[in-house]
Amino acid sequence: MKKTFLTILSFLSLSAFAQNSISEQVLKHLDNIDTNRIKAHVAYLSDDKLKGRLPGKEGYQMAVDYAINQYKEMGLKPAGEKGTYTQRVMLRKAKLVKETAKFTLTLPNGEKKELSLGNDLSIYPHPELKSVDFKASLVFVGSGFDAPQINIEDYKGLDVKGKIVVVLRRIPENLPANVKLHLGYPATLQAFAAQNGAIGVLVCNYTNSVVQFKAAANSMVSNGISASVTAKGKRASSATVLGGKIKVAGGISVAALQDLMRAENNMLDSTWQQLEKGKYVSKTLKSTISGHYESSYQDIESYNVVAKLEGTNKKLKKEYVIHSAHLDHLGVGRPINGDSIYNGAHDNASGVACALEIARSYATLPAVEKPKRSLLFLLVTAEEMGLLGSGYFAAYPTVKKSRIVADINTDMPTLLAPLESVAPLGAEHSSLQKVVETAASIVKLEVEPDPDPSEGRFVRSDQYNFVKAGIPALHIKYGYRFSNPSLNLAEKVKKWREAHYHKPSDEITNGFVWAAGKTYARVNFLVSYLIAQTPEKPTWNKGDFFEVKK
């Protein structure tokens, strides 16, 4: 059959993508994406009968069954566990048993001080151990970062093995928002500590008042933390607690740290001033801390949904490009204007709807146009609980992790206007930026940087867990550039979020432009298709902060 090709012009000859082309047949096929189907998916998933798709509840299971039926109808193969379309995910709510908690600080002169939970310390429940006893020396590690990429090596020259590190929370203002937010997650600080052999982390926020510390400490006791765990109770994912080698993690009040540093012949105020200037202030301390605490658990069972389209190339079909989206929302909550069902039509029924139609487009491609690499279509649970479903999959993928080459995430595209520009969040960290530029040019879309960089959204949705696993990933959001400037999409989105984000009013009747869903699905499809067709894998930019050394 004679074919005409749209040549990819975006790359120099040195680029692998310059050797590729998208056939006219594929482009015509993408015209078949049906806005009525997208609307129908959103209508079902955001219907009141699903009661907000909260993991562990009947409504979420209805969403799972709906997705599975869609994949079966498309003829996609199951890619979950044991030949099914699902991956079981245990979601754990852990709380500290306040009554049994006891902590003692032993100062260099031998004086013992009882530390009060809620006044001196705030301790996270342990995600894996119901009872923890510890005794360890303390080491002050400045801001707690082991990040030569940004010239902060607080662990340099220190032996922290088997010890508990004390951190004075400080994130340099000159860093990109995505990096700052990543460094701000408690589990990130714990990961640095664990990599250096420590068994615990106590963080002091120097700028917090006594009232703020007590409020946060009491809130932690009341609300606990969420994590995804294996059937044997091993922590898979949590932004708050690392588990594993870290036996104790939490916060220490400014007053308690001032007393500790004074006993070590240091003044906290002057240490903070030096730290603010970027000075190395880490030092081994002579004090020790011991304690006992217990955690209680409430576990619920939920599911990721995974389908597969096998690639056509004998070698490349063993590798996978993932399309992901989160299937869950907030369930039933506090009534607002008499409505207590948080339907999540935009967040994220719309992202799931687009992901389903991307999957359908792959499933119905003519055989001669099927991709060389395999595709995984992944709908994850518990994004709203802290990216727990994607974190579980990234830790325990249903295919070999080394064979996953990229993740393309669709989360709340916000289909409030015609789509004329896209912002590929995180693509600038890897070769995916050029892929998006090529895909966007094919469908005549502009590409712009993150229009809201201060939000740090690249590390606030499910692609972040793939990034931490060393897999290049992105999340395509709306850009704000428009041929009609009077539209002012930035202002429209801002007003919409203030009125409806994470509220019951996020419903199908609220502002959808369905044609934009088709455009959004097309550009996401083309991104993954270009990756699937190219022999070379996507790569991190050399020396990029998020590059994971393997």
C-alpha positions as CSV (number, residue, x, y, z in Angstrom):
1,M,0.0,0.0,0.0
2,K,1.3,3.4,-0.9
3,K,1.8,5.7,2.0
4,T,2.5,9.4,2.4
5,F,4.4,10.5,5.4
6,L,4.5,13.6,7.6
7,T,8.3,14.0,8.2
8,I,9.4,14.9,11.6
9,L,11.3,18.2,11.2
10,S,12.0,19.0,14.8
11,F,15.3,17.2,15.2
12,L,18.8,17.4,13.8
13,S,20.3,14.4,12.1
14,L,22.1,13.3,15.3
15,S,18.7,12.7,17.0
16,A,17.3,9.3,16.9
17,F,13.8,10.7,16.3
18,A,15.0,12.3,13.0
19,Q,14.9,8.9,11.5
20,N,11.3,8.4,12.3
21,S,8.0,9.5,10.7
22,I,4.3,9.3,11.4
23,S,2.3,7.9,8.6
24,E,-0.7,9.6,7.3
25,Q,-2.7,6.5,8.1
26,V,-1.9,6.9,11.8
27,L,-2.9,10.5,11.7
28,K,-6.2,9.7,10.0
29,H,-6.7,6.9,12.6
30,L,-6.4,9.5,15.4
31,D,-9.2,11.5,13.9
32,N,-11.4,8.6,15.0
33,I,-11.0,9.5,18.7
34,D,-14.6,10.0,19.7
35,T,-15.5,13.0,22.0
36,N,-18.8,11.2,22.8
37,R,-16.8,8.3,24.3
38,I,-14.7,10.7,26.3
39,K,-17.8,12.3,27.6
40,A,-19.4,9.0,28.4
41,H,-16.4,7.8,30.4
42,V,-16.5,11.0,32.5
43,A,-20.3,10.7,32.9
44,Y,-20.0,7.2,34.3
45,L,-16.9,7.7,36.5
46,S,-18.2,10.9,38.0
47,D,-21.8,9.7,38.6
48,D,-23.2,10.0,42.1
49,K,-23.6,6.2,42.2
50,L,-19.8,5.8,42.4
51,K,-19.7,8.1,45.4
52,G,-16.5,9.8,44.6
53,R,-14.4,6.6,43.8
54,L,-12.7,6.3,47.2
55,P,-10.3,3.4,47.4
56,G,-11.7,0.5,49.5
57,K,-15.3,1.5,48.8
58,E,-17.8,0.0,46.4
59,G,-17.7,3.1,44.1
60,Y,-14.0,2.6,43.5
61,Q,-14.5,-1.0,42.7
62,M,-17.2,0.0,40.2
63,A,-14.6,2.2,38.5
64,V,-12.2,-0.7,38.4
65,D,-14.8,-3.0,36.9
66,Y,-15.6,-0.3,34.3
67,A,-12.0,0.1,33.3
68,I,-11.5,-3.7,33.0
69,N,-14.6,-4.0,30.8
70,Q,-13.3,-1.3,28.6
71,Y,-9.9,-3.0,28.2
72,K,-11.6,-6.3,27.4
73,E,-13.8,-4.7,24.9
74,M,-10.8,-3.2,23.2
75,G,-9.1,-6.6,23.1
76,L,-6.1,-5.5,25.2
77,K,-4.3,-8.2,27.2
78,P,-4.3,-8.3,31.0
79,A,-1.0,-7.1,32.5
80,G,-1.8,-7.3,36.2
81,E,-1.1,-10.1,38.6
82,K,-1.7,-13.8,37.9
83,G,-3.1,-13.2,34.4
84,T,-5.6,-10.6,35.5
85,Y,-6.1,-6.9,34.8
86,T,-5.5,-5.9,38.4
87,Q,-2.7,-5.4,40.8
88,R,-3.6,-5.7,44.5
89,V,-2.5,-2.7,46.6
90,M,-2.7,-2.6,50.4
91,L,-3.3,0.9,51.7
92,R,-2.3,1.4,55.3
93,K,-3.4,4.1,57.7
94,A,-0.9,4.1,60.6
95,K,-1.3,6.0,63.8
96,L,0.9,6.4,66.8
97,V,-0.3,5.0,70.1
98,K,0.3,8.1,72.2
99,E,-0.2,6.5,75.6
100,T,2.8,4.1,75.2
101,A,5.3,6.5,73.7
102,K,8.4,7.4,75.7
103,F,11.5,9.2,74.7
104,T,14.7,10.1,76.7
105,L,17.5,12.4,75.8
106,T,20.9,11.8,77.5
107,L,23.1,14.9,77.4
108,P,27.0,14.9,77.3
109,N,27.2,15.4,81.1
110,G,25.0,12.4,81.7
111,E,21.8,14.3,82.5
112,K,18.7,12.6,81.3
113,K,15.7,14.6,80.0
114,E,12.3,13.1,79.3
115,L,11.0,14.5,75.9
116,S,7.3,15.1,75.7
117,L,5.4,14.0,72.7
118,G,3.6,17.0,71.3
119,N,5.8,19.5,73.0
120,D,9.4,18.4,72.3
121,L,8.9,15.7,69.7
122,S,6.5,14.8,66.9
123,I,7.0,11.2,65.9
124,Y,5.6,9.5,62.8
125,P,4.0,6.1,63.2
126,H,6.1,3.3,61.7
127,P,4.7,1.9,58.5
128,E,6.0,-1.6,59.1
129,L,6.7,-2.2,62.8
130,K,4.0,-2.1,65.4
131,S,6.5,-1.7,68.2
132,V,9.9,0.1,68.0
133,D,12.6,0.4,70.7
134,F,15.7,2.4,69.8
135,K,18.8,3.9,71.4
136,A,21.3,5.8,69.3
137,S,23.9,8.5,69.2
138,L,22.9,11.8,67.6
139,V,24.6,13.6,64.7
140,F,23.7,17.1,63.5
141,V,23.6,17.1,59.6
142,G,22.8,20.6,58.7
143,S,19.9,20.7,56.2
144,G,20.1,16.9,55.8
145,F,20.8,16.8,52.1
146,D,23.3,14.6,50.3
147,A,22.9,16.3,46.9
148,P,26.1,17.1,45.1
149,Q,24.0,18.2,42.1
150,I,23.1,21.3,44.0
151,N,26.4,21.5,45.9
152,I,24.9,20.5,49.3
153,E,26.7,17.6,50.9
154,D,25.7,17.7,54.6
155,Y,26.8,14.1,55.3
156,K,30.4,14.7,54.0
157,G,33.0,13.4,56.4
158,L,30.4,12.1,58.9
159,D,29.8,8.6,60.2
160,V,26.1,8.3,60.9
161,K,25.8,4.5,60.7
162,G,23.4,3.2,63.3
163,K,22.8,6.8,64.5
164,I,19.9,9.3,64.4
165,V,20.5,12.5,62.5
166,V,19.2,15.9,63.5
167,V,18.2,18.2,60.7
168,L,17.6,21.9,60.6
169,R,15.1,22.3,57.8
170,R,16.3,24.7,55.1
171,I,15.7,24.6,51.4
172,P,17.6,27.2,49.3
173,E,15.2,29.6,47.7
174,N,17.2,29.7,44.4
175,L,16.2,26.1,43.5
176,P,13.5,25.3,41.0
177,A,10.1,24.6,42.6
178,N,10.1,20.9,41.6
179,V,13.4,20.4,43.3
180,K,12.4,22.3,46.4
181,L,9.2,20.3,46.8
182,H,11.0,17.1,46.3
183,L,13.6,18.0,49.0
184,G,10.7,19.0,51.3
185,Y,9.1,15.6,51.4
186,P,10.0,13.9,54.8
187,A,10.7,10.7,53.0
188,T,13.4,12.4,50.9
189,L,15.3,13.4,54.0
190,Q,14.9,9.9,55.4
191,A,16.2,8.5,52.1
192,F,19.4,10.6,52.4
193,A,19.8,9.4,56.0
194,A,19.2,5.7,55.1
195,Q,21.7,5.9,52.2
196,N,24.3,7.0,54.7
197,G,23.4,4.3,57.2
198,A,21.4,6.3,59.8
199,I,18.4,4.7,61.6
200,G,16.5,7.8,62.3
201,V,15.8,11.5,61.4
202,L,14.5,14.3,63.6
203,V,13.8,17.5,61.7
204,C,13.5,21.0,63.3
205,N,11.7,23.8,61.5
206,Y,13.5,26.8,62.9
207,T,10.8,29.2,61.6
208,N,7.9,27.4,63.3
209,S,6.4,28.9,66.5
210,V,5.6,26.8,69.5
211,V,1.9,26.9,68.6
212,Q,2.6,25.7,65.1
213,F,4.8,22.8,66.3
214,K,2.2,21.6,68.8
215,A,-0.6,21.8,66.3
216,A,1.4,19.8,63.8
217,A,2.4,17.2,66.4
218,N,-1.1,16.8,67.7
219,S,-2.4,16.6,64.1
220,M,0.0,13.8,63.4
221,V,-1.2,11.8,66.4
222,S,-4.8,12.3,65.4
223,N,-4.5,11.7,61.6
224,G,-1.5,9.4,61.3
225,I,0.2,8.7,57.9
226,S,-0.8,6.8,54.8
227,A,1.4,4.3,53.0
228,S,1.0,1.5,50.5
229,V,2.4,-1.8,51.8
230,T,2.9,-5.3,50.5
231,A,0.9,-8.3,51.7
232,K,3.7,-8.9,54.2
233,G,3.5,-5.3,55.5
234,K,6.6,-3.9,53.8
235,R,6.4,-0.3,52.9
236,A,6.1,0.3,49.2
237,S,5.3,4.0,49.0
238,S,4.8,7.1,51.2
239,A,5.9,10.7,51.0
240,T,6.0,10.8,54.8
241,V,7.8,7.7,56.0
242,L,10.5,5.6,54.5
243,G,10.4,2.6,56.8
244,G,13.1,0.0,56.2
245,K,16.3,1.1,57.9
246,I,14.7,4.2,59.4
247,K,13.4,3.1,62.8
248,V,12.3,6.5,64.0
249,A,11.4,9.7,62.1
250,G,9.7,12.9,63.0
251,G,10.3,16.4,64.3
252,I,12.0,18.1,67.2
253,S,10.9,21.5,68.5
254,V,13.0,24.6,68.3
255,A,13.2,24.9,72.1
256,A,14.2,21.2,72.5
257,L,16.9,21.6,69.9
258,Q,18.2,24.8,71.4
259,D,18.6,23.0,74.8
260,L,20.4,20.1,73.0
261,M,22.8,22.3,71.1
262,R,23.5,24.4,74.2
263,A,24.5,21.2,76.0
264,E,26.8,20.5,73.1
265,N,28.4,24.0,73.4
266,N,26.7,25.2,70.3
267,M,24.1,28.0,69.8
268,L,21.2,27.1,67.5
269,D,20.7,30.7,66.4
270,S,24.3,31.1,65.2
271,T,24.2,27.6,63.5
272,W,21.1,28.7,61.6
273,Q,22.7,31.9,60.5
274,Q,25.7,29.9,59.2
275,L,23.4,27.5,57.5
276,E,21.5,30.3,55.8
277,K,24.8,31.5,54.3
278,G,25.4,28.0,52.8
279,K,28.1,27.1,55.3
280,Y,28.8,23.5,56.3
281,V,27.6,23.1,59.9
282,S,27.3,19.4,60.3
283,K,29.0,17.8,63.3
284,T,28.9,14.7,65.5
285,L,27.2,15.2,68.8
286,K,27.9,13.5,72.2
287,S,24.2,13.2,73.2
288,T,22.1,10.1,72.7
289,I,18.4,9.4,72.5
290,S,16.4,6.4,73.4
291,G,12.7,5.6,73.2
292,H,9.8,3.3,72.6
293,Y,6.7,3.8,70.6
294,E,3.9,1.7,69.1
295,S,1.8,2.0,65.9
296,S,-1.7,0.8,65.1
297,Y,-2.8,0.0,61.6
298,Q,-6.0,0.1,59.5
299,D,-5.5,-1.6,56.2
300,I,-7.8,-1.5,53.2
301,E,-7.4,-3.4,49.9
302,S,-7.5,-1.6,46.6
303,Y,-6.4,-2.2,43.0
304,N,-4.4,-0.8,40.2
305,V,-5.7,-1.7,36.7
306,V,-3.2,-2.7,34.0
307,A,-3.7,-3.7,30.4
308,K,-1.1,-4.3,27.6
309,L,-0.6,-4.0,23.9
310,E,2.3,-6.1,22.7
311,G,4.8,-4.4,20.4
312,T,5.7,-5.8,17.0
313,N,9.5,-5.7,17.1
314,K,11.2,-8.9,18.3
315,K,13.6,-7.0,20.5
316,L,11.8,-3.8,21.4
317,K,8.5,-5.5,22.4
318,K,10.2,-6.6,25.6
319,E,10.3,-2.9,26.6
320,Y,7.3,-0.8,27.7
321,V,6.0,2.7,27.5
322,I,3.4,3.4,30.2
323,H,0.3,5.6,29.9
324,S,-0.9,6.3,33.5
325,A,-3.8,8.1,35.2
326,H,-5.3,7.9,38.6
327,L,-8.7,6.3,39.0
328,D,-9.6,7.4,42.5
329,H,-11.0,10.6,44.0
330,L,-12.0,11.8,47.5
331,G,-15.2,9.8,48.1
332,V,-18.0,11.3,50.3
333,G,-17.0,14.2,52.6
334,R,-18.0,17.4,54.2
335,P,-21.1,18.8,52.5
336,I,-20.8,22.0,50.6
337,N,-24.1,23.6,49.5
338,G,-25.9,20.4,50.4
339,D,-23.7,18.1,48.3
340,S,-21.3,15.7,50.0
341,I,-20.2,13.5,47.0
342,Y,-16.9,14.6,45.6
343,N,-17.4,13.3,42.1
344,G,-14.0,14.3,40.6
345,A,-15.2,14.8,37.0
346,H,-12.2,16.9,36.1
347,D,-10.0,15.3,38.7
348,N,-9.5,12.7,37.4
349,A,-12.4,11.2,35.5
350,S,-11.3,13.3,32.5
351,G,-7.7,12.1,32.7
352,V,-8.9,8.5,32.8
353,A,-11.3,9.1,29.9
354,C,-8.5,10.4,27.8
355,A,-6.2,7.5,28.8
356,L,-8.9,5.0,27.9
357,E,-9.3,6.5,24.4
358,I,-5.6,6.6,24.0
359,A,-5.6,2.8,24.8
360,R,-8.5,2.3,22.3
361,S,-6.5,4.2,19.6
362,Y,-3.7,1.8,20.1
363,A,-5.9,-1.3,20.2
364,T,-7.6,-0.4,16.9
365,L,-4.5,0.6,15.0
366,P,-4.1,-1.2,11.6
367,A,-1.7,-4.1,12.1
368,V,1.0,-2.6,9.9
369,E,1.0,0.5,12.1
370,K,1.2,-1.2,15.5
371,P,4.1,0.1,17.7
372,K,7.4,-1.6,18.0
373,R,7.6,-1.3,21.8
374,S,4.8,-2.6,24.0
375,L,2.4,-0.3,25.8
376,L,1.1,-0.5,29.3
377,F,-2.2,1.2,30.2
378,L,-2.1,1.8,33.9
379,L,-4.9,3.2,36.1
380,V,-3.7,3.6,39.6
381,T,-5.4,3.9,43.0
382,A,-4.8,6.3,45.9
383,E,-3.3,9.2,44.2
384,E,-5.3,11.5,46.4
385,M,-3.8,9.7,49.5
386,G,-0.3,10.6,48.5
387,L,0.5,8.9,45.1
388,L,0.3,5.5,46.8
389,G,-0.9,3.3,43.9
390,S,1.7,4.6,41.4
391,G,4.3,4.3,44.2
392,Y,3.3,0.7,44.7
393,F,3.5,-0.1,41.0
394,A,6.9,1.7,40.6
395,A,8.2,-0.4,43.5
396,Y,6.6,-3.7,42.3
397,P,5.8,-3.4,38.6
398,T,4.1,-6.2,36.9
399,V,6.8,-6.1,34.2
400,K,10.5,-5.9,34.8
401,K,11.4,-2.4,36.0
402,S,14.5,-2.2,33.8
403,R,12.2,-2.6,30.7
404,I,10.0,0.4,31.4
405,V,11.4,3.2,29.3
406,A,9.0,6.1,30.0
407,D,5.7,7.1,31.7
408,I,3.2,9.5,30.2
409,N,0.8,10.6,32.9
410,T,-2.7,12.1,32.4
411,D,-4.0,13.9,35.5
412,M,-6.7,16.5,35.4
413,P,-6.0,18.0,32.0
414,T,-8.6,20.7,32.9
415,L,-10.6,20.7,29.7
416,L,-12.1,24.2,30.1
417,A,-11.1,25.7,26.7
418,P,-9.9,24.7,23.2
419,L,-6.4,23.2,23.4
420,E,-3.9,25.3,21.5
421,S,-0.8,25.0,23.7
422,V,0.7,22.3,26.0
423,A,3.0,22.4,28.9
424,P,4.8,19.1,29.3
425,L,5.6,19.1,33.1
426,G,9.0,17.6,33.7
427,A,9.9,16.9,30.1
428,E,12.7,19.4,30.3
429,H,14.7,17.0,32.5
430,S,15.1,14.5,29.7
431,S,15.0,13.8,26.0
432,L,11.2,13.7,26.3
433,Q,11.1,17.4,25.7
434,K,12.0,17.0,22.1
435,V,9.5,14.2,21.7
436,V,6.7,16.4,23.0
437,E,7.9,19.2,20.7
438,T,7.7,16.9,17.7
439,A,4.3,15.4,18.7
440,A,2.9,18.9,19.3
441,S,4.1,20.2,16.0
442,I,2.3,17.4,14.2
443,V,-1.1,18.4,15.7
444,K,-0.2,22.1,15.4
445,L,0.0,22.8,19.1
446,E,2.5,25.2,20.7
447,V,4.7,24.0,23.5
448,E,5.5,26.2,26.5
449,P,7.2,25.9,29.8
450,D,5.3,25.1,33.0
451,P,3.0,28.2,33.3
452,D,2.8,27.8,37.0
453,P,6.3,26.8,38.0
454,S,5.9,27.8,41.7
455,E,3.3,25.0,42.1
456,G,5.9,22.2,41.7
457,R,3.3,20.0,39.9
458,F,5.9,17.7,38.3
459,V,6.5,16.1,41.7
460,R,2.8,16.2,42.9
461,S,1.3,13.6,40.5
462,D,1.9,10.0,39.7
463,Q,4.7,10.5,37.2
464,Y,6.9,11.5,40.2
465,N,7.1,7.9,41.4
466,F,8.4,6.8,38.1
467,V,10.9,9.6,38.2
468,K,12.2,8.5,41.6
469,A,12.6,5.0,40.1
470,G,14.8,6.4,37.4
471,I,12.3,6.3,34.6
472,P,11.9,9.5,32.4
473,A,8.3,10.7,32.8
474,L,6.1,13.7,32.1
475,H,2.6,15.0,32.6
476,I,1.1,17.1,29.8
477,K,-0.9,20.1,31.1
478,Y,-2.7,22.9,29.3
479,G,-0.5,25.8,28.2
480,Y,-1.9,29.3,28.6
481,R,-1.0,30.7,25.2
482,F,-4.0,31.4,23.0
483,S,-4.6,32.9,19.6
484,N,-7.4,34.9,21.4
485,P,-5.6,36.6,24.3
486,S,-9.0,37.8,25.7
487,L,-9.8,34.2,26.7
488,N,-7.2,34.5,29.6
489,L,-7.2,30.8,30.4
490,A,-4.8,31.4,33.3
491,E,-7.4,33.5,35.1
492,K,-10.2,31.1,34.1
493,V,-8.3,28.1,35.5
494,K,-7.5,30.0,38.7
495,K,-11.2,30.8,39.2
496,W,-12.2,27.3,38.5
497,R,-9.8,25.8,40.9
498,E,-10.8,28.2,43.7
499,A,-14.4,27.3,43.2
500,H,-14.4,23.6,42.4
501,Y,-11.0,21.8,42.9
502,H,-11.5,19.0,45.4
503,K,-15.1,20.1,46.0
504,P,-18.4,18.3,45.3
505,S,-19.0,20.8,42.5
506,D,-16.3,19.2,40.3
507,E,-19.0,17.6,38.2
508,I,-19.6,16.8,34.5
509,T,-21.9,19.9,34.2
510,N,-18.9,22.1,35.1
511,G,-17.3,23.7,32.1
512,F,-16.1,20.9,29.8
513,V,-14.9,21.5,26.2
514,W,-15.1,18.0,24.9
515,A,-13.2,18.7,21.6
516,A,-10.2,19.6,23.7
517,G,-10.2,16.1,25.1
518,K,-9.7,14.7,21.7
519,T,-6.8,17.0,21.0
520,Y,-5.3,16.1,24.4
521,A,-5.6,12.4,23.7
522,R,-4.0,12.8,20.2
523,V,-0.9,14.6,21.4
524,N,-0.4,12.2,24.3
525,F,-0.8,9.3,21.9
526,L,1.8,10.7,19.6
527,V,4.3,11.2,22.4
528,S,4.1,7.6,23.4
529,Y,4.0,6.4,19.8
530,L,7.2,8.2,18.9
531,I,8.9,6.7,21.9
532,A,7.6,3.2,21.1
533,Q,8.9,3.5,17.5
534,T,12.4,4.8,18.3
535,P,15.2,2.2,18.9
536,E,16.9,4.5,21.4
537,K,15.4,4.8,24.9
538,P,14.5,8.2,26.4
539,T,17.4,9.5,28.5
540,W,17.8,11.9,31.3
541,N,19.7,15.1,30.6
542,K,23.3,14.6,31.7
543,G,23.8,15.8,35.2
544,D,20.1,16.6,35.7
545,F,18.9,16.8,39.3
546,F,16.4,14.0,38.8
547,E,18.7,11.7,37.0
548,V,19.0,8.4,39.0
549,K,22.5,6.8,38.7
550,K,22.2,3.1,37.9
